[in-house]
Each structure stands twice: as C-alpha cells, then as structure tokens.
C-alpha cells in the first residue's frame, strides 16, 4: 500500500510540475503578443504620421509656395518646391532660363520675371536717379519676396498637413503631431537653404532655352550692360524725339499727303529687340499708319518661348502683314497668325487698305548664333534656292485676279524674278537700307526694290560693334487712285545707347516710272 501511495505521489509530483509550467506559459504568451502588437502599432502610427506630414509638406509647398513681388519695374513670381538638390531657376520669357547652384537642401526656388509695369517703367525712365535707386533696391526686393515666400510656404504646409491628418486619423493629437512634424521639416529645409546660400552662383549660371547661346550672342556682358544702361537712361529722349517726327513731317512743304493717302510702315529684322515695339507703336500713332508690313526675322531662333514676343502685334490695332525670314520657323509664323490683326503670307496674296500685297517666306531656316546676313551664306546652291522662291512668287503675282501693288520677299536675292510683275518689292535681311531698281527686260514696267535695315538694331548683336546698329523703318505713301508710291520717309533711330533720331523724306516725282534709283543686278543662276 505504502509503495502504491508513494508511486501515486511520485506520479502526482511528476504531473504537477508539468501542469504548473503549462499554466505559466499560457499566462506569459498573450502578454508578449500584446506587447509586440502594441510596438508594431506604435511604429505603424509613427510611420503613418510621418507619411502624412511629408505628403502635407509636398502638397502644401506645391499649392501655397508662391508669391508675387515687385523687383524694380518687373512683376515677378517666386515659387518654391521640394527637390532632391537645392538650386534656383530664373525664367526670362521668351529667352529661356538661368540655372543657378545657389544653395543646398531639398528646395528649388523659381523666379519668373513677368511683364514690365508701364507706369513704374515710365517713372524710372523719367528720373535717372530713380533708375539707379531701383537697381540698388532690387536685391532688397528679392530678399523681402523670399521671406514672404518662406512664411507663406510654412503656413501652407502646416495647414494642409493638419487637414490631411484629421481626414486620415480623425484624431486631434495625431494631427497635431503631424502638423508639428511638417513645420519642423519645412523649417529645416528652408533654414538649410538660407544658411548655405551662395550669392556668387550668379556669376556661373547654366543656360536653358535661347540663353544657351547667350555667351556667344552677347559677347562682353559687362560692356553690353553698360551700353544698355546708357540706352535706358536715354530712352525717354528717343521716344520724345520720335513723337515729334510727325510735326516735323507735316511742316515739310515739299509733299503734303492727301487725306485718302494710304500709309504703310515697312519694318524688318527686329530680332527680338523689345525696344522696337515701343518705337513702332509711336510711329503707327503719330504717322496715322494704315498697314504695317514686316519682311521677316522677327525672332532669332524660331522657338516656342519666342512666341510671346509677337504678342505685341495685337497692340498695334492695325493690319500686320508678315512673311517669314530665315530666322523664323513655322511655329513663329503660326504665333504671328494667331494675332487677331495679323496676316501671314506664304506664296499668296491679300488685299488690305486697298493695297494688294503678295508675299512668300524665306525658303531657309538658319537659327545659327549670328543674325548677320553672312550667317546664312549665299552659295550657288542658296542663290538658286532663293531665285526659285522668287519664281514661285512671280507666278502667283501673274495669276492674281487683281494687280499686285507690293511684293514681299525676305532676302533681296529672291527679288529678281519679280521684275516687271509689280511696281514695288520690299525686302530685308541685309540689315542695311537700300533702294534700287530691278533690271527690266524691254517692254517691262519698272520695279523698285526697297531693302529695309534692322528695325530692332539686329537685336542684342547690335551692341557688339564699336557703333550700335541703328533702328530703321520707313513710312510709304500710296495714292488712293493708282496705288503707286508717291513718297517715303526713312526713319532712323540711333542704336542702343544713342538717342539721335533722323528722318529723311524722299519724293517720287514720277510714280509711274518709280523713284530715281540705280539699277542693281540680282543673283542669277
């Protein structure tokens, strides 16, 4: 019995510890699982808060990181956006952009220069002292704009993050944590950019768009900047002098235009010079212009960014007849055609203000680094190409149901085939004003060829020489009955940095015979 009891006790003792260990394991297991679950949950919540904060920073910066500010006479838009590396882009429509390695940190600043404010610009030009002061305060304008941009961006990121966190978590404490984290991320990013700012980066920019060729185009930037400063200081004298031209012309006793006289302004080769538009508008208003004729090279590279330059055409509020030059692309022609008062001719005719005009675009597209005519080269192959273009337009003129009063070509080398088909041919391209007669066959009517200089002073290249290229344009007077040239005024404005304005009137004594001019042979095959 005792043995059996001992065996039973031993058996119970063997069983009891196992049962006890099993109970202890059962109590410990759920506790550890809950701890691990809580840790995982906390980690998930932290990651979720972080993700919401980063998303809020991204969305807030993109949505609210923008301010407008005045930088001198310019209206500028400043924007900041998250980026992998810190940098600054200065957009200068339509020329392109400057890329600056200006700071470190995950922020990218964009400065987009908008249009000039006309009132502020005129005020600055009227007072050279104000112009100098505006140059000095431009840095302060940028600094003030950047500070407002930083505050606005921080407020926007925090607000967007709070709203986003409340929508995701529906918990004010977590939303507060996300908002605080967003503020910290934004402050650190902007603080890093501010503390690592490199002002000297402006001296070593990278270029995009048309400005890729800026160093080759403008040459010595400091000399050109000095020339342009002198030009800005004297711009009010230029405008004032041009405004007096109409009074001067009216006082000339030699030729008094009839009230029914049709007045045509011939311009060419503006090459993106913004100053040209102000001069053109003044002449259009003062001389009562009926039609503006542009014989091409309104741009330099024919690119999409340059399309904004032609928007000034609509401000003239007069018919604007245009043909492509060798620096104008199909996109340029399309941008001009979108202007409500523009007519683009390409081997066709139009009748405007009683004049029938035929025109054709240049067959070449040579947006090279130079706007000079030599840049296109007049090889035998090029001459044949230009003569073919003249032949096409001559055929169009001959087939026109109405007599053509004016023919338009860009390069005067295309004018030869038009001899005898129309009394007047207008051209450009050479950047030199010239008047001549085309060689005529026996029995042909005379044809006058008028080549215009550069109405934009050949753009920025006009600053490269010792003497700046003058801005040239001509006012042509046609009688109402026969639509023949009666007289023309050559207007020349001293190039950039000069304020001299000259006007020379030419009278056509016998309109049917044309203006007296030497006969100049044109290229032949």
C-alpha positions as CSV (number, residue, x, y, z in Angstrom):
1,X,0.0,0.0,0.0
2,X,2.7,2.4,1.0
3,X,4.5,1.6,-2.1
4,X,1.5,2.2,-4.2
5,X,0.8,5.5,-2.4
6,X,4.4,6.5,-2.9
7,X,4.2,5.7,-6.6
8,X,1.0,7.7,-6.8
9,X,2.5,10.6,-5.0
10,X,5.6,10.4,-7.2
11,X,3.3,10.2,-10.2
12,X,1.4,13.3,-9.0
13,X,4.6,15.1,-8.3
14,X,5.7,14.2,-11.8
15,X,2.4,15.5,-13.3
16,X,2.0,18.7,-11.1
17,X,5.2,20.5,-12.2
18,X,4.3,19.9,-15.9
19,X,0.8,21.3,-15.3
20,X,2.3,24.2,-13.5
21,X,4.7,25.0,-16.3
22,X,1.9,24.8,-18.8
23,X,-0.2,27.3,-16.9
24,X,2.8,29.7,-16.5
25,X,3.4,29.5,-20.3
26,X,-0.3,30.2,-21.1
27,X,-0.2,33.4,-18.9
28,X,3.0,34.7,-20.4
29,X,2.2,34.1,-24.1
30,X,-0.7,36.5,-24.6
31,X,1.1,39.3,-22.7
32,X,4.2,39.2,-25.0
33,X,2.0,39.1,-28.1
34,X,0.1,42.2,-26.9
35,X,3.4,44.0,-26.3
36,X,4.6,43.1,-29.7
37,X,1.3,44.2,-31.3
38,X,1.4,47.5,-29.4
39,X,5.0,48.1,-30.6
40,X,4.1,47.3,-34.1
41,X,1.0,49.5,-33.9
42,X,3.0,52.4,-32.5
43,X,5.6,52.0,-35.2
44,X,2.9,52.0,-37.8
45,X,1.2,55.0,-36.4
46,X,4.6,56.9,-36.3
47,X,5.3,55.9,-39.9
48,X,1.7,57.0,-40.9
49,X,2.1,60.3,-39.1
50,X,5.5,60.8,-40.9
51,X,4.0,59.9,-44.3
52,X,1.1,62.2,-43.8
53,X,3.4,65.0,-42.7
54,X,5.7,64.5,-45.7
55,X,2.7,64.4,-48.0
56,X,1.3,67.5,-46.4
57,X,4.7,69.3,-46.9
58,X,4.7,68.3,-50.6
59,X,1.2,69.3,-51.3
60,X,1.3,72.4,-49.2
61,X,4.5,73.6,-50.9
62,X,3.2,73.0,-54.3
63,X,-0.2,74.6,-53.5
64,X,0.9,77.6,-51.4
65,X,4.6,78.1,-52.1
66,X,4.1,81.0,-54.5
67,X,4.1,84.8,-54.0
68,X,4.2,87.7,-56.4
69,X,6.5,90.6,-55.8
70,X,7.8,93.7,-57.5
71,X,11.5,93.6,-58.4
72,X,12.2,97.1,-59.7
73,X,9.8,97.7,-62.6
74,X,9.2,93.9,-63.1
75,X,6.3,91.9,-61.7
76,X,7.9,88.6,-60.6
77,X,6.5,85.3,-59.4
78,X,8.5,83.4,-56.8
79,X,7.8,79.7,-56.2
80,X,9.4,77.1,-54.0
81,X,9.1,73.3,-54.5
82,X,10.6,70.2,-53.0
83,X,13.6,68.9,-54.8
84,X,16.4,66.4,-54.5
85,X,19.1,69.1,-54.6
86,X,19.0,72.8,-53.9
87,X,19.0,75.2,-56.9
88,X,17.4,78.3,-58.4
89,X,15.9,78.8,-61.8
90,X,15.4,82.4,-63.2
91,X,12.9,82.3,-66.0
92,X,13.3,85.1,-68.5
93,X,10.5,84.7,-71.1
94,X,10.9,84.4,-74.0
95,X,14.6,84.0,-73.9
96,X,14.9,80.9,-71.6
97,X,16.2,80.4,-68.1
98,X,19.3,80.7,-65.9
99,X,20.1,77.7,-63.7
100,X,22.0,78.6,-60.5
101,X,23.7,76.3,-58.0
102,X,22.6,78.7,-55.3
103,X,22.1,76.7,-52.1
104,X,21.9,73.2,-50.6
105,X,18.9,71.4,-49.2
106,X,15.8,69.8,-50.7
107,X,14.3,73.0,-52.0
108,X,14.2,74.5,-55.5
109,X,13.4,78.2,-56.0
110,X,12.0,79.6,-59.3
111,X,12.0,83.3,-60.1
112,X,9.9,84.1,-63.1
113,X,10.2,87.6,-64.4
114,X,6.9,88.8,-65.8
115,X,5.9,91.9,-67.8
116,X,7.2,95.4,-67.1
117,X,4.8,97.6,-65.3
118,X,4.3,100.5,-67.7
119,X,3.7,103.2,-65.0
120,X,6.7,102.3,-62.9
121,X,8.9,101.9,-66.0
122,X,8.0,105.4,-67.3
123,X,8.6,106.9,-63.9
124,X,12.0,105.3,-63.7
125,X,12.9,106.4,-67.2
126,X,11.9,110.0,-66.4
127,X,14.2,110.1,-63.4
128,X,17.7,108.5,-63.9
129,X,18.3,108.8,-60.2
130,X,15.2,106.6,-59.5
131,X,16.6,104.1,-62.1
132,X,19.8,103.8,-60.2
133,X,18.0,103.5,-56.9
134,X,15.8,100.8,-58.3
135,X,18.9,98.8,-59.3
136,X,20.2,99.1,-55.8
137,X,17.0,98.1,-54.1
138,X,16.4,95.1,-56.4
139,X,18.3,92.8,-54.0
140,X,16.1,94.1,-51.1
141,X,13.0,93.4,-53.2
142,X,14.2,89.8,-53.8
143,X,15.0,89.3,-50.2
144,X,11.7,90.6,-49.0
145,X,9.9,88.4,-51.5
146,X,11.8,85.3,-50.5
147,X,11.0,85.9,-46.8
148,X,7.3,86.2,-47.6
149,X,7.6,83.1,-49.7
150,X,9.1,81.2,-46.8
151,X,6.4,82.2,-44.3
152,X,3.7,81.5,-46.8
153,X,5.1,78.1,-47.6
154,X,5.4,77.1,-43.9
155,X,1.9,78.2,-43.2
156,X,0.6,76.3,-46.2
157,X,2.4,73.1,-45.4
158,X,1.2,73.1,-41.8
159,X,-2.4,73.9,-42.7
160,X,-2.5,71.2,-45.5
161,X,-0.9,68.7,-43.1
162,X,-3.4,69.3,-40.3
163,X,-6.4,68.9,-42.7
164,X,-4.9,65.8,-44.2
165,X,-4.1,64.3,-40.8
166,X,-7.6,64.9,-39.5
167,X,-9.1,63.2,-42.5
168,X,-6.8,60.2,-42.2
169,X,-6.6,59.7,-38.4
170,X,-9.7,61.6,-37.1
171,X,-7.6,62.2,-34.0
172,X,-6.5,65.7,-32.9
173,X,-3.4,64.5,-31.1
174,X,-2.0,62.7,-34.1
175,X,-3.0,65.7,-36.3
176,X,-1.1,68.0,-34.0
177,X,2.0,65.7,-34.2
178,X,1.8,65.6,-38.0
179,X,1.5,69.4,-38.1
180,X,4.4,69.9,-35.8
181,X,6.5,67.4,-37.9
182,X,5.5,69.2,-41.1
183,X,6.6,72.6,-39.6
184,X,9.9,71.1,-38.5
185,X,10.6,69.6,-41.9
186,X,9.7,72.8,-43.7
187,X,11.8,74.9,-41.3
188,X,14.8,72.7,-41.6
189,X,14.6,72.6,-45.4
190,X,14.2,76.4,-45.7
191,X,16.8,77.0,-43.0
192,X,19.3,74.8,-44.8
193,X,18.8,76.7,-48.0
194,X,19.2,80.1,-46.2
195,X,22.3,79.0,-44.3
196,X,24.0,77.6,-47.4
197,X,23.2,80.5,-49.8
198,X,25.9,81.1,-52.3
199,X,25.4,84.6,-53.9
200,X,28.4,84.1,-56.1
201,X,26.4,81.4,-58.0
202,X,25.0,84.2,-60.2
203,X,28.5,84.5,-61.8
204,X,28.5,80.9,-63.1
205,X,25.0,80.3,-64.4
206,X,23.9,77.4,-66.7
207,X,21.6,78.3,-69.5
208,X,18.4,76.8,-70.9
209,X,16.3,77.7,-74.0
210,X,17.6,80.5,-76.2
211,X,20.0,81.6,-73.5
212,X,22.1,78.5,-74.2
213,X,23.8,80.7,-76.8
214,X,23.9,83.8,-74.6
215,X,27.7,83.9,-74.1
216,X,28.3,83.7,-77.9
217,X,25.5,86.1,-78.6
218,X,26.2,89.0,-76.2
219,X,30.0,88.8,-76.0
220,X,31.3,91.0,-73.2
221,X,28.3,91.1,-70.9
222,X,29.7,93.9,-68.8
223,X,30.2,96.2,-71.8
224,X,26.8,95.4,-73.2
225,X,25.3,96.0,-69.7
226,X,26.9,99.4,-69.6
227,X,25.6,100.2,-73.1
228,X,22.1,99.2,-72.2
229,X,22.2,101.3,-69.1
230,X,23.0,104.3,-71.2
231,X,20.2,103.3,-73.5
232,X,17.7,103.1,-70.6
233,X,18.7,106.5,-69.4
234,X,18.2,108.0,-72.8
235,X,15.1,106.0,-73.9
236,X,12.8,108.9,-72.9
237,X,14.7,111.2,-75.3
238,X,14.2,108.6,-78.1
239,X,10.5,108.4,-77.6
240,X,10.2,112.1,-77.2
241,X,12.1,112.8,-80.4
242,X,10.1,110.2,-82.4
243,X,6.9,111.7,-81.1
244,X,8.0,115.0,-82.7
245,X,8.6,113.4,-86.1
246,X,5.0,113.8,-87.2
247,X,5.1,117.5,-86.5
248,X,8.3,117.8,-88.5
249,X,6.9,115.8,-91.4
250,X,3.7,117.9,-91.5
251,X,5.8,121.1,-91.7
252,X,7.7,119.9,-94.8
253,X,6.3,121.9,-97.7
254,X,7.5,119.5,-100.4
255,X,4.9,116.9,-100.0
256,X,1.5,117.1,-98.2
257,X,-0.2,113.7,-98.1
258,X,-3.7,113.6,-99.3
259,X,-6.4,112.6,-96.7
260,X,-7.0,109.5,-98.8
261,X,-3.3,108.5,-98.9
262,X,-2.6,105.0,-97.8
263,X,0.3,104.9,-95.4
264,X,2.4,101.7,-95.0
265,X,5.0,101.2,-92.3
266,X,7.8,98.9,-93.6
267,X,9.8,97.1,-90.8
268,X,12.1,94.1,-90.9
269,X,14.7,92.1,-88.9
270,X,13.6,93.0,-85.3
271,X,15.4,90.0,-83.9
272,X,13.6,90.1,-80.5
273,X,14.5,93.6,-79.6
274,X,11.8,94.7,-77.1
275,X,12.6,98.4,-77.7
276,X,11.4,98.1,-81.3
277,X,7.8,97.7,-80.3
278,X,7.7,101.0,-78.5
279,X,9.2,102.8,-81.4
280,X,6.8,101.1,-83.9
281,X,3.7,101.9,-81.8
282,X,4.8,105.6,-81.6
283,X,5.3,105.8,-85.4
284,X,2.0,104.0,-86.1
285,X,0.1,106.5,-83.9
286,X,2.0,109.7,-85.0
287,X,2.0,108.9,-88.7
288,X,-1.5,107.6,-89.0
289,X,-0.3,104.3,-90.4
290,X,-2.9,102.1,-92.2
291,X,-0.9,98.9,-92.7
292,X,2.3,97.5,-91.1
293,X,4.4,95.3,-93.4
294,X,7.1,93.0,-91.8
295,X,9.6,91.3,-94.1
296,X,10.7,88.8,-91.6
297,X,13.3,87.8,-88.9
298,X,11.0,88.9,-86.1
299,X,12.8,86.3,-83.9
300,X,16.3,84.8,-83.6
301,X,15.7,81.1,-83.2
302,X,12.1,80.5,-84.2
303,X,11.5,78.6,-80.9
304,X,8.3,78.2,-78.8
305,X,9.5,80.6,-76.0
306,X,9.9,83.4,-78.5
307,X,6.2,83.2,-79.5
308,X,5.3,85.5,-76.6
309,X,7.4,88.3,-78.3
310,X,5.0,88.5,-81.2
311,X,2.0,89.2,-78.8
312,X,2.8,92.9,-79.2
313,X,1.4,92.8,-82.7
314,X,-2.1,92.8,-81.4
315,X,-1.5,96.1,-79.5
316,X,-0.8,97.9,-82.8
317,X,-4.5,97.6,-83.7
318,X,-3.6,97.9,-87.4
319,X,-3.4,95.2,-90.1
320,X,0.0,93.5,-89.9
321,X,1.3,91.7,-93.0
322,X,4.1,89.3,-92.3
323,X,6.4,86.9,-94.2
324,X,9.0,84.5,-92.6
325,X,12.6,85.3,-92.5
326,X,15.4,82.8,-92.3
327,X,15.4,83.1,-88.5
328,X,11.6,82.5,-88.3
329,X,10.2,78.9,-88.0
330,X,6.8,77.6,-88.8
331,X,6.0,78.0,-85.2
332,X,6.9,81.6,-85.4
333,X,4.6,82.1,-88.4
334,X,1.8,80.3,-86.5
335,X,2.3,82.5,-83.5
336,X,2.0,85.6,-85.7
337,X,-1.1,84.2,-87.4
338,X,-2.8,83.8,-84.0
339,X,-2.8,87.6,-83.6
340,X,-6.2,89.0,-84.5
341,X,-4.8,91.7,-86.8
342,X,-2.0,89.7,-88.5
343,X,-1.9,88.2,-92.0
344,X,0.8,85.7,-92.8
345,X,1.7,85.4,-96.5
346,X,3.4,82.3,-97.9
347,X,3.2,82.4,-101.7
348,X,-0.3,84.0,-101.7
349,X,-1.9,87.5,-101.8
350,X,-4.1,89.6,-99.6
351,X,-5.8,93.0,-100.1
352,X,-5.7,95.3,-97.2
353,X,-6.4,99.1,-97.0
354,X,-7.0,99.0,-100.8
355,X,-3.5,97.6,-101.5
356,X,-3.0,94.1,-103.0
357,X,0.1,92.5,-101.5
358,X,1.8,89.3,-102.4
359,X,4.4,87.6,-100.3
360,X,6.4,84.5,-99.7
361,X,8.5,83.3,-96.8
362,X,12.3,82.7,-96.9
363,X,13.0,79.1,-98.0
364,X,15.7,78.7,-95.4
365,X,15.6,78.2,-91.7
366,X,19.1,79.1,-90.2
367,X,18.8,79.9,-86.5
368,X,22.5,80.0,-86.0
369,X,24.5,82.0,-83.5
370,X,24.7,85.1,-85.7
371,X,21.8,87.2,-87.0
372,X,24.1,88.8,-89.6
373,X,23.2,88.0,-93.2
374,X,26.6,86.4,-93.7
375,X,25.5,83.8,-91.2
376,X,23.2,82.3,-93.9
377,X,25.8,82.3,-96.7
378,X,24.9,83.0,-100.4
379,X,26.4,80.0,-102.1
380,X,25.4,78.9,-105.6
381,X,23.0,76.4,-104.1
382,X,21.5,79.0,-101.8
383,X,21.2,81.5,-104.7
384,X,19.3,79.0,-106.8
385,X,17.0,78.3,-103.8
386,X,16.3,82.0,-103.4
387,X,15.7,82.5,-107.1
388,X,13.3,79.6,-107.1
389,X,11.4,81.3,-104.3
390,X,11.2,84.5,-106.4
391,X,9.9,82.5,-109.4
392,X,7.1,81.0,-107.3
393,X,6.0,84.4,-106.1
394,X,6.2,85.9,-109.6
395,X,3.9,83.1,-110.9
396,X,1.5,83.9,-108.0
397,X,1.6,87.6,-108.9
398,X,0.9,86.9,-112.6
399,X,-2.0,84.7,-111.8
400,X,-3.6,87.1,-109.3
401,X,-7.0,88.3,-110.4
402,X,-6.1,91.8,-109.1
403,X,-3.0,93.8,-110.0
404,X,-0.4,93.4,-107.2
405,X,0.8,96.6,-105.8
406,X,3.6,95.3,-103.5
407,X,5.6,92.1,-103.4
408,X,7.3,90.9,-100.3
409,X,10.5,88.7,-100.0
410,X,12.9,88.5,-97.1
411,X,16.2,88.2,-99.0
412,X,16.6,90.7,-101.9
413,X,18.3,87.9,-103.7
414,X,14.7,86.5,-104.3
415,X,13.5,89.7,-105.9
416,X,15.0,89.3,-109.4
417,X,12.2,87.2,-110.9
418,X,9.6,89.8,-109.8
419,X,10.9,92.4,-112.2
420,X,8.0,93.8,-114.3
421,X,5.3,91.9,-112.3
422,X,4.7,94.6,-109.6
423,X,5.8,98.2,-109.2
424,X,7.3,97.7,-105.8
425,X,9.2,94.9,-103.9
426,X,10.0,95.2,-100.2
427,X,12.8,93.1,-98.6
428,X,15.0,93.0,-95.6
429,X,17.7,90.5,-94.4
430,X,20.8,92.6,-95.1
431,X,20.4,95.0,-92.1
432,X,21.2,97.9,-94.5
433,X,18.7,100.2,-96.1
434,X,19.0,100.3,-99.8
435,X,16.8,101.5,-102.7
436,X,17.4,100.3,-106.3
437,X,15.6,99.2,-109.4
438,X,15.5,95.7,-110.7
439,X,16.9,95.0,-114.2
440,X,14.0,95.1,-116.6
441,X,13.5,93.5,-119.9
442,X,12.3,95.6,-122.9
443,X,8.6,96.3,-122.6
444,X,8.5,95.6,-118.9
445,X,7.3,98.1,-116.3
446,X,9.9,99.3,-113.8
447,X,10.1,97.6,-110.4
448,X,11.5,99.4,-107.4
449,X,13.3,97.3,-104.8
450,X,13.4,98.8,-101.3
451,X,15.5,96.9,-98.7
452,X,14.9,97.8,-95.1
453,X,17.6,98.0,-92.4
454,X,17.1,96.3,-89.0
455,X,14.1,97.7,-87.2
456,X,15.4,96.1,-84.0
457,X,19.0,97.2,-84.4
458,X,19.7,93.5,-85.1
459,X,18.7,92.6,-81.5
460,X,21.4,92.0,-78.9
461,X,24.1,91.8,-81.6
462,X,23.6,95.5,-82.3
463,X,25.7,96.1,-79.1
464,X,28.7,94.1,-80.2
465,X,30.3,96.5,-82.6
466,X,32.0,99.8,-81.9
467,X,28.9,101.6,-83.1
468,X,25.5,100.2,-82.3
469,X,23.3,99.2,-85.2
470,X,20.5,101.8,-85.7
471,X,16.8,101.0,-85.7
472,X,15.4,101.6,-89.2
473,X,11.9,101.7,-90.6
474,X,10.1,103.6,-93.4
475,X,6.7,105.1,-94.0
476,X,5.5,104.7,-97.5
477,X,2.8,106.9,-99.0
478,X,0.5,105.5,-101.8
479,X,-2.1,107.5,-103.7
480,X,-5.7,106.4,-103.5
481,X,-6.4,106.1,-107.2
482,X,-3.5,104.2,-108.7
483,X,-1.9,102.8,-105.5
484,X,1.5,103.9,-106.6
485,X,4.3,105.0,-104.3
486,X,4.2,108.9,-104.1
487,X,6.8,109.4,-101.3
488,X,8.6,107.7,-98.4
489,X,10.1,108.7,-95.1
490,X,13.2,106.9,-93.8
491,X,13.2,106.9,-90.0
492,X,16.5,106.1,-88.3
493,X,16.9,105.9,-84.5
494,X,20.4,105.8,-83.1
495,X,21.3,102.3,-81.9
496,X,21.2,101.2,-78.3
497,X,22.9,103.8,-76.1
498,X,22.2,106.6,-78.6
499,X,19.2,109.0,-78.7
500,X,19.6,110.6,-82.1
501,X,16.6,110.4,-84.4
502,X,16.8,111.2,-88.1
503,X,14.1,111.5,-90.7
504,X,14.7,111.8,-94.4
505,X,11.8,112.4,-96.9
506,X,12.0,111.2,-100.5
507,X,9.6,112.4,-103.2
508,X,8.8,110.3,-106.2
509,X,8.4,112.8,-109.0
510,X,7.0,110.3,-111.5
511,X,5.2,107.5,-109.6
512,X,4.7,105.5,-112.8
513,X,8.4,105.5,-113.6
514,X,9.2,104.9,-110.0
515,X,11.7,106.6,-107.7
516,X,15.0,107.5,-109.2
517,X,17.4,104.8,-108.2
518,X,20.3,102.8,-109.7
519,X,19.7,99.5,-111.4
520,X,21.2,96.8,-109.2
521,X,21.5,93.3,-110.7
522,X,20.2,90.4,-108.5
523,X,21.7,86.9,-108.4
524,X,21.1,84.7,-111.4
525,X,21.6,81.0,-111.9
